[in-house]
Amino acid sequence: MTFMKKLQLLILLLFFLTPVFAWTSYGNDNINSFHTDAEGESVLIPEFSAQLSGSARFSPLIYDNKLFAFTDKLTVFNDDGSIAWVYDSGFVKNSPIIYEDSVIISSDKGLICLYLDGSLKWNVSSPIAESPLIVYNNDLIFSTANDVRAYNPLTGDLLWNNTSMTGCTSPGIILGNDLIIGCGSTIYSLDLGNNSVNFAKNLNYGLGKAITAKDNNIFVAVNNKIIALNLQGEIIGSIPFFSLKTAVNTNLASGDEVYACALNGLHAVNLGDDFLYYENVYLNYPNCANPVLFDYNNDGHAEILFSMNNSLKIINSEGEELASKTSDSKLFLTVDNLNNDGLAEVAALSETGKLTVYNTASPDNTVHLLLNGSGLIAEIINNGHADSSNATLAIIFMNESFSKTASIPSGGKITEFFKITPLVTGEFYINASITDAVDFNALNNNDSIVVQIFQITNDSGLEIISNNHFYDFNNNYESALNLLDVNGDKIKEYVINTTGSVYYDTFMENSNFYPIADLMLILNSFPDEVYENEALQVTASITNTGVYNITNAAVSLLVDGFINDTVKYDIMKNSTKSFSFNLSGLTVGYHFVKVRTDYDAEICENNEDNNEQSKGITVYETPLHELSVLIDTTGTTLYNNMLKIIINNSGTFNEDLRISSNPEFFTSKTVTSNKKTVQEYYAELKNIHAGAESFNLTISNQYYYFSHMIGLNFLCEYDNDCSNGEYCYEGECLAIPDKSIKVMADNYSNGTISAESNFLTGMLPIFSFDSDNKILYWVVVVILDLIASYGIYLVSYKLFREQAHLLGITNFILFIGITYVFEPANMQLVLLFELILSAVFFMIMRQD
């Protein structure tokens, strides 16, 4: 047995001896998808851990704020990590199940049902389960060594059993009213309505634990491939693992794709019209196991959680690693909400019994700075789902810095006060930051305010203007105050909002207040609908209601919140001015068009709420059918018989296209080419042979027709690829000829002789270097040697009779010896040496 065959046998042995992992209870589903709706916030924070006795063989279960962990005993934890109760269930081969108010276990002590407080509900005699337990329509279903059976989960009464299915070890899944289960190398479908077998499909490979369903199709991983079957048991797709690596005996996870672990990494496959194809292959994660799908970072897409080489990994669909945690051994994983905070916990149980529960909830701190008449206030709010227990608040003002540690509960708020003293006049920033290493959203962890420090005439103290307020810390006083430009001259004036004890009033020389002007904008009507690339004119009028002129004002056209065009203008007091904008280049879809004056609020007005008006407009596509096709025959061989078809739909419609060939080298099919996309399709060629093949490929619908003659030259790899009477030589099928044979020594490595000789034309056949052909070869060699030696003897006899028999015998022995030394592959060299040595002996004898 070769090393590779021994290695393959060892891998298959490990495939069937790996621990069970099934997670078929709360949080999973009837198709064993390992896809949970639980969501996280992009962190993994250890919540609690425990070392259990014995070794683990299944994933933990989370239900009703409790975690059920199985080793040599069943240990139940509360959501704070304390142990609720422990039960010695005996030896268990497959994952138990939680049903309503009970946990049901199949062990060597029988079928045991416990209440969720650990007290016994019922215990009945039953063979130990060979497959994980599932409940469907109030039937508790599992397989034993001799049958598939169902019990009443409420009472423990045996309801039915089916002895036609034995050796079933895969998890059962439910499709419709049918139980799908793997037994040995056969997939069975059992009608649970009448207990009859719908189909039994032998896959010729031993089935492990990897079975799931997607879109009412069955997916199983066997040896080095994934196979998809329909509900009738027909194989509708099969794809080998990348580089033909062997599958790891863990579950499949079913989401937008079906994920499977192999020795060389994680594979994501999907089912086309009649074939399986790879969505992605993640080769950076070899020996992965137990994949689980959940939305780890709350982005609306499922991430992949799995165990790999004594570590926990989370990656996104692009293969980017988002989180990693180390462990002491392989992990069995469960994801669900344990503590009712609305976010996922990840429970990781190692083979050595080490349990670690990670919380994916994160604090979300925000800081907001405020000033009052006494000083600076920092408000910190935690909007996250987890407490912020080690936050640091830092304040920087002028040459001073302040720092405080803070603990902010989830949903809570704290307030910190700082007494600050302005020292010099000028403009300064007060900066604040709140940091926590596990904060989910760091974008709002900073705040700053700008303060203007100045000195009022006849006052020795320094005051602050900030946030439209005037602050006098010495006198514990504040009032509303604005520094604004009221007429567009780029000079800001002080505008006081209230009366009272203030140090100054306004910018006016006589200290009188005047009514502030108002700019009022009216948007004129324009069409509600236009076509793509159609020009549009937008007009508006602006009225200045004030008693003074306004200069350097601006009116802007905005599309979908972005400025498209801006016009500067001056406007006289008590007057109206009109404006026009040309708008083009709008993309297809709905757009929001707005016209606003004083967009940056540079001019202080009496009413800032009448500076803009807006209207929606819908842009429609110009109808266009535009397709192009590229045929890629790279990599298409006699054994990789997939023809790659690339369709570029640059038009504005989804196109249904019919793909066919003449002659029919593949089954005709209809595919949908989505608009504005480039998609790849594969046609599986059939009835192809070594040598040249050609066919006409047609892709068409009512708007498009593509026809192309494709010529392919398939190289043979084995003699069996050729017709009778031919053999495979350097990729070509050649007729076995009656021609010269030249034995190539470099073919010894694969055990094949390609023969072509200038001396033995037609005398030696082409044959494999096995024991039978060696005997035949040596028979031919001996006969040739006898003929040659006898001929030398006859020639020598006429010249020197006494030495003739010695020359003939010597020639025979030398010929046999040379042939043995140089081996049959060097026949031409052997004959050359035979002639040279015969001539030498002949000359020696003649001289004597």
Sequence and secondary structure as in RCSB ss.txt:
>XXXX:A:sequence
MTFMKKLQLLILLLFFLTPVFAWTSYGNDNINSFHTDAEGESVLIPEFSAQLSGSARFSPLIYDNKLFAFTDKLT
VFNDDGSIAWVYDSGFVKNSPIIYEDSVIISSDKGLICLYLDGSLKWNVSSPIAESPLIVYNNDLIFSTANDVRA
YNPLTGDLLWNNTSMTGCTSPGIILGNDLIIGCGSTIYSLDLGNNSVNFAKNLNYGLGKAITAKDNNIFVAVNNK
IIALNLQGEIIGSIPFFSLKTAVNTNLASGDEVYACALNGLHAVNLGDDFLYYENVYLNYPNCANPVLFDYNNDG
HAEILFSMNNSLKIINSEGEELASKTSDSKLFLTVDNLNNDGLAEVAALSETGKLTVYNTASPDNTVHLLLNGSG
LIAEIINNGHADSSNATLAIIFMNESFSKTASIPSGGKITEFFKITPLVTGEFYINASITDAVDFNALNNNDSIV
VQIFQITNDSGLEIISNNHFYDFNNNYESALNLLDVNGDKIKEYVINTTGSVYYDTFMENSNFYPIADLMLILNS
FPDEVYENEALQVTASITNTGVYNITNAAVSLLVDGFINDTVKYDIMKNSTKSFSFNLSGLTVGYHFVKVRTDYD
AEICENNEDNNEQSKGITVYETPLHELSVLIDTTGTTLYNNMLKIIINNSGTFNEDLRISSNPEFFTSKTVTSNK
KTVQEYYAELKNIHAGAESFNLTISNQYYYFSHMIGLNFLCEYDNDCSNGEYCYEGECLAIPDKSIKVMADNYSN
GTISAESNFLTGMLPIFSFDSDNKILYWVVVVILDLIASYGIYLVSYKLFREQAHLLGITNFILFIGITYVFEPA
NMQLVLLFELILSAVFFMIMRQD
>XXXX:A:secstr
  HHHHHHHHHHHHHHHS      STTS TT   EEEEE  S  EEEEEEE SS   S  EEETTEEEEESSSEE
EEETTS EEEEE      S  EEETTEEEEEETTEEEEEETTS EEEEE     SS  EEETTEEEEE SS EEE
E TTT  EEEEETT  SB S  EEETTEEEEEETTEEEEEETTTTEEEEEEE SS   S EEEETTEEEEEETTE
EEEE TTS EEEEEE GGG  B SS  EESSSEEEEETTEEEEEEE SS EEEEEEETTSTTEEEEEEEETTSSS
S EEEEEESSEEEEE TT  EEEEEE SS EEEEEE SSSSSS EEEEEETTSEEEEEE     EEEEEEE SS 
EEEEEEE SSS EEEEEEEEEETTEEEEEEEEE TT EEEEEE     SSEEEEEEEEEE TT S GGGSEEEEE
EEEE  TT  S EEEETTEEEETTTTEEEEEEEEBSSSSS  EEEE S SS S   SSTT        EEEEE  
  SEEETT  EEEEEEEEE SSS EEEEEEEEEETTEEEEEEEEEE TTEEEEEEEEE    SEEEEEEEEESTT
  B  S GGGSEEEEEEEEE      EEEEEE TT  SSS EEEEEEEE SSS EEEEEEEES SS  EEEEE T
TEEEEEEEE  S  SEEEEEEEEEE SS EEEEEEEEEE   SGGGS TTEEEETTEEEE  SS B   GGGGGG
TB   B SSSTTTS   BSSHHHHHHHHHHHHHHHHHHHHHHHHHHHHH HHHHHHHHHHHHHHHHHHHHHH GG
GHHHHHHHHHHHHHHHHHHHHH 
